[in-house]
Amino acid sequence: MDGHRLASVFTGLRLGLHAVVAVIVLIVLLRSVPPVDARAAVGVAAVVAWVLAYAAGVLDGVRRTKARAAGAGGSVHMNDDARPGERAGRPAAVWLGIGALTLLWLVAAWCLPEAAYLVFPLFFLQLHLLGARWGTVLVLVSAGCAVITLGVNEGFSVPAAVGPMLGAAVALLVGLGFRAFTRQAVAREALLEELVAARDELARSERRAGEEAERARLARDIHDTVSQSLSSIQMLLHAAERAPEGERAAELLRLARESAAAAQAETRSIVRALTPAPLQEEGLAAALRRLAETEWRGGPEVRLSVEGDEGLDMSRRTALLRLAQGAVGNALKHARAGVIELRLRVDGEAARLTVSDDGVGFDPRLAPGASHGAGHFGLASMRERAAQLGGSLVVDSTPGHGTRVDVVLPHRPSKEA
């Protein structure tokens, strides 16, 4: 039973208590008005005062509940409204209110026999407001007083004694049992809050780890591509400065210009790979479709097939898009393929991405682990990204027979991962 459901049960019990009070008061007043003597008049006055004090307590509780709801943004949880015996900051007022209700009840019960039955709702109030220890003591004392007042007014008998005692036993059983359920629910709610906080912290840690890994990958990519190209350009320009006028200097300048053009192309490719697709607004399928529809300057046709992309969190969508970009980029740069097929299938267990081409193929055992350039992932980096989410990446390729890259990302990482 969660906090909201327990709060609803508590509200129902409280409304039931109000209904019992209204019925008993109505019966007492119907049988005692107009009072036949001064004693009855005192009893009726005590009952009216008891009702007014009870109503004042109810209104005060409603006011404090609304104040807590306003402070909590309009919602009241079990912690706000269903902690029996916990009224922090107002112990004197609680004892004063219970004392006044008990004293008025004693006066009314001594003067009017019917008023003795107001002790039943009083039992629950005493347990709820004073807690298990003092509430139990006051319930037993009130039950004894009820037996005495009924005996004085109507004569001592076993039924007259059993009624209040049985009511006290029921009140103790219900009240203490409800308190035990409340304590368990409060502890469970606190545990859930801790688990949610731990989950959020873990998600933040994973994001930070992902950001660090992405920075490391970018550093490798820039070092292996742009930085190397700039070093080559610098060396060519130095050589051109030292070379005599003529064809040799022109040749060196031409090589430097070509290296600069290649570095520019590599930089643009890195920037394009870093530009995030609007996964939040359009979804993974739209981002993959945009990748497939990009014009690759006379390159191969990219065919796309998507079967469901629901149920994936943003980290897995991003990983699948990056892996697709890397696999397609590698195929474009190295495979010399005519057709690249990009397939994504998402079911209740995992997301499966397949990128295959009809190109020249290669021997996976001889594939380099570093980036292939152009800002795309190497196979080792792609496997590492898949493994970070508990998935796997398998490359199936034979020289002359094309390449197939299979990625499987489960909806939740395995324990081994």
Summary of the structure (lengths in Angstrom):
residues: 417
radius of gyration: 39.8
end to end distance: 33.8
largest distance: 134.2
contacts: 1263
relative contact order: 0.06
helix: 71%
strand: 9%
